[in-house]
Amino acid sequence: MNRVFAGRLAGMVVLGPDGESIGRVRDIVVTIRPRGMASRTIGLVVQVAAQNRQIFVPMLRVASIDPREITLVSGSVNLRPYQSRAGELRVMSELVGSKIHIDDPEHEDLHGRPVDIADVEIEKSRTRDWIISRVAVSKERNRFGRRPPLSVVEWNHVHGLSVSGAGPADATAEILAEFDDMRPADIAQILHDLPSTTRNNVASELEDARLADILQELPEDEQMGVLETFDIERAADVLEEMDPDDAADLLGEMPDDKADVLLELMDPEESEPVRRLMSFSPETVGGLMTSEPIILTPPATVAEALAHARNPDLSTSLSSMVYVVRPPKATPTGKYLGTVHIQKLLREAPSTLVSSILDPDLPPLFADDTHETAARYFATYNLVCGPVLDEDNHLLGAVAVDDLLDHLLPEGWREQEIRPEAGSSGHQAGTLGRAAGAHGAPGRSSRAQTAGSVIVKKAGERRRDRQQGSTPQGPSAGNSHSN
């Protein structure tokens, strides 16, 4: 079903992909947004089978909603008890029964009088978001206590609800509502400018994955400041959601005993790549790489590769390249075979095997290569990410140009405007990012803004080295391998 009322979902059984019972739906969590913005369903409150515990299941984990059951994409769920955060409203326990007013021209008899919310309908959009589409309302009960007939009203004709619901306004919820469609880098800039108490209050109300994306854009001292306000288990949960390389950088700044405790609390599958990255020097490519690029085996098709590249949780740089290896796919992988650039994938038929179109000749980077070598590598081959191998030809991960720039730029660069020298006459960093987003244009973060100049500078150094007869570090400047 792509359209359903919340009241019908309440009590419905939730199953894993293999039919195993997870529990039953007890409520539906939504966020109300200002007029003109879609109000979304963000997840379900599920009573875990045979346990007196309610957990939160994000809507993105829902594979399908059928008349009798809800099926998840994975049987693995976070068993941490659900706690409502600022800006989150539960339909059955908070919205149903609230008084609102409407201006639907098809229900003029209800104009100018309060009505009660009886139910809320959600609908799956083209972007896979579940948005609030309609509301079932009723007049007040008559003097005999009989329930009046229900009227179904389009959501855009409903008034009297704010991001805090029908109650008093919540300042933190108002701030979170502004973040809804903003990029993590722009949110990080706003958080950086907030007083520390307000920043920590807002951060505590953000969902773990969203907070992890934002923390990665903050200076490390502010990242640590936020995590120190959480209990140790919440801090570990946020670290699990961070990219392994960013989590490794942050843990590397902490005292060893605290870092060890957090690593122990993290899921072993999440902590293992972080531990491996922490074993490399932060001044090398190994200290920059991520262990989670797109990795496929030879039988995979172009269609499968593009499906991975469309993953919204993957950065644009990492989604530009697919790495083909012998099993196992988990890093360190089996024998590395080569790469396929996304441009090559887009030119081939969906059924084509990636093994038939890979580039086996692109030179790799190695974990002990310097940042300078990586910069020359990207400038030489016109790439934004590249494979990192060990001496036995196993893929360890990939390094992206945005992570490289993060370390090449001066310390504290995140605390400045994109054009710090422009002063009052230039465009400001936050204004630039938000203005681009507001007009539908792909606003660029400060990393992307600086990428061109740094790479051009490194390429110029390489040309001067050639003219002087010296041999540059890293791969030789052969033919370009961008496909």
Secondary structure by P-SEA (a helix, b strand, c coil): cccccccccccbbbbcccccccbbbcbbbbbbbcccccccccccccccccccbbbbbccccccccccccccccccccccccccccccccccccccccbbbbbbcccccccccbbbbbcbbbbbbcccccccccbbbbbccccccccccbbbbbcccccccccccccccccaaaaaaaaaccccaaaaaaaaaaccaaaaaaaaaaccaaaaaaaaaaccaaaaaaaaaaccaaaaaaaaaaccaaaaaaaaaaccaaaaaaaaaacccccaaaaaaaaaccccccccccccccccccccccaaaaaaaaaccccccccccbbbbbccccccccccccccccaaaaaacccccccccccccccccccccccaaaaaaaaaaacccbbbbbcccccccccccaaaaaaaaccccccccccccccccccccaaaaaaaaaaaccccccccccaaaaaaaaaaaaaaaaaaaccccccccccccccc
